[in-house]
């Protein structure tokens, strides 16, 4: 995979906490960037994983370790999905 170098200006105070030579830290930054693309509906979880060179399950697990959920539902969406599923289930039973 070819790469592009990105230069980023950050507050000096933040930079004091960063270990820019840690390869795991660089991977986490790339994963966070990929997650933002997912949130912006620019790529799917599967495409983000492909871009990062890992499988989808690994991406979901790593994001979960950072406190980022795979499902981003609020309670109203869960209720609506449950209602729809119940409707389909009842219709199929008939």
WOLINFEN-V223753 format. One record per residue. N is the residue number from 1. RES is the residue in one small letter. PHI is phi in degrees with one decimal (999 if undefined). Layout:
n:N res:RES phi:PHI
n:N res:RES phi:PHI
//
This chain:
n:1 res:x phi:999
n:2 res:x phi:-80.0
n:3 res:x phi:-126.9
n:4 res:x phi:-127.7
n:5 res:x phi:-87.1
n:6 res:x phi:-117.2
n:7 res:x phi:-99.5
n:8 res:x phi:-132.7
n:9 res:x phi:-89.4
n:10 res:x phi:-131.8
n:11 res:x phi:-60.4
n:12 res:x phi:-56.9
n:13 res:x phi:-60.3
n:14 res:x phi:-66.4
n:15 res:x phi:-60.3
n:16 res:x phi:-61.9
n:17 res:x phi:-93.5
n:18 res:x phi:-95.2
n:19 res:x phi:-109.3
n:20 res:x phi:-67.0
n:21 res:x phi:-93.2
n:22 res:x phi:-80.3
n:23 res:x phi:-62.8
n:24 res:x phi:-67.0
n:25 res:x phi:-65.5
n:26 res:x phi:-62.8
n:27 res:x phi:-62.2
n:28 res:x phi:-62.4
n:29 res:x phi:-62.9
n:30 res:x phi:-63.0
n:31 res:x phi:-64.4
n:32 res:x phi:-65.0
n:33 res:x phi:-65.0
n:34 res:x phi:-63.6
n:35 res:x phi:-62.0
n:36 res:x phi:-62.9
n:37 res:x phi:-63.5
n:38 res:x phi:-64.4
n:39 res:x phi:-60.3
n:40 res:x phi:-83.7
n:41 res:x phi:58.2
n:42 res:x phi:-93.6
n:43 res:x phi:-142.1
n:44 res:x phi:-87.7
n:45 res:x phi:-58.8
n:46 res:x phi:-62.9
n:47 res:x phi:-67.6
n:48 res:x phi:-61.1
n:49 res:x phi:-62.6
n:50 res:x phi:-60.2
n:51 res:x phi:-59.4
n:52 res:x phi:-79.8
n:53 res:x phi:77.6
n:54 res:x phi:-130.3
n:55 res:x phi:-83.9
n:56 res:x phi:-59.5
n:57 res:x phi:-61.8
n:58 res:x phi:-63.9
n:59 res:x phi:-61.2
n:60 res:x phi:-61.1
n:61 res:x phi:-64.2
n:62 res:x phi:-63.2
n:63 res:x phi:-65.5
n:64 res:x phi:-60.3
n:65 res:x phi:-63.5
n:66 res:x phi:-92.4
n:67 res:x phi:83.8
n:68 res:x phi:-103.0
n:69 res:x phi:-75.6
n:70 res:x phi:-73.5
n:71 res:x phi:-96.1
n:72 res:x phi:-119.9
n:73 res:x phi:-97.0
n:74 res:x phi:-99.4
n:75 res:x phi:-61.5
n:76 res:x phi:-65.5
n:77 res:x phi:-69.3
n:78 res:x phi:-63.9
n:79 res:x phi:-61.8
n:80 res:x phi:-64.6
n:81 res:x phi:-63.3
n:82 res:x phi:-64.3
n:83 res:x phi:-60.4
n:84 res:x phi:-62.6
n:85 res:x phi:-63.1
n:86 res:x phi:-63.5
n:87 res:x phi:-61.3
n:88 res:x phi:-63.5
n:89 res:x phi:-61.1
n:90 res:x phi:-65.0
n:91 res:x phi:-65.0
n:92 res:x phi:-68.9
n:93 res:x phi:-66.3
n:94 res:x phi:-72.0
//
